[in-house]
Amino acid sequence: MTEPATGLTLSTPEGRTYRFDPGALCLELLTTGGPGLLARYEVLDEAAGLQAWVAASRLDPGLRLTVGQAGLAPVRELRDALHGMAAARAHARPLDPAQVAVVNAAADAPPLAVRMTPGGHREWAPGATVAQLVSTVARDAVDLFTGPYAHRVRECGAHDCYLLFVDTSRPGRRRWCAMERCGNRHKVRTHRARTDMKEEGV
């Protein structure tokens, strides 16, 4: 059970919050850290970090997940593979077969299950596991990378922002992770540059 579009509340290094919608559940996972320089943003080194991500993600609320330290490694492995795949798509590079294999292996497991209540509402089935969560995210990735928006995975256009998203807008011209952050920063820089040029008589 996922919402078609929601978004995450992220914070800038200065502590300002902004809303970022990467457009897919699998890309939301990329905000939890990653390989290389992204390791400084790691939150999946503790069970609480995964629980917080689940609660903030586009997954329907109410998912009760039992998480142990040993269960975090598969989530990080999938996330890091997805980082590589999304970056490859964003820069028109071929996918790494090893990373594709990680996604496929995760997707092979049963996903999170839902059930109907006596009142006719949907809810998460009890006993949800990390393996089911990983499978659900991996299947979302399969849908994204084999679907009609596979060629629309983008990296934010700001020189110092590496957030990845899928552009689901009708014109397909989304450039920024969020207008209220990088989009506005670009506008401010452009305005200052024009003002400086005018003052210099250019």
Phi, psi and omega in degrees: 000108178232149177279145181296328178200126177223274181122164182244150173266116180247167180237141175282166176303336179275356177096004177277140181264152176206164184260129180234122177245105180283351174088356180203147179302315184297328178281337173298327181296335183292346180280001184266004182130207179156189181281165175061228183296338181288349181298337180291344178261009186301128173236355182266028173269355177224150180301324181298327179295319178291318178300319180294321179295316179303315182294328183272343186287178180280001171298142178303145180294162176098000180287119178257114187242127175272118185237128173246165181302323182294336182279354183279331183301315178297328178292316179295321179298316178295314181302315182294323176296319179294325175302311181297318181293316181294319178296321178298314179297319182296331183247020174056040175255157178292150178289148177280120181303327179293321179289322175298321180296323178298315180296315181297320180295319179293322182290341181293332182285158177298140179276179173300142183249150176240164177214171180254137177277164176303336179275003178086019179256158176270144175210163177288139175291145181291163176079025180298139181245164177296323179300322177292320177298313180300319178296318180298316179294318180296319178294325175297322178294319177300316179299318182292308188283351175246003187260188185292344180256012181302326181275002181250018174285128186233158167253142181309139184286351178288142185292338183245021179230132185240020179294140182249142181209165173254129182276102180260008179293152183300313180284343180070037183241019180294131182246334192246154173300318178202134178299324183289347175249275186289327177298315179291324177298321178295318179299318180296315180297318180296318179297316180296320180296319179294320179297317180297321180295320178296317181294329180272357178076024181279000000 
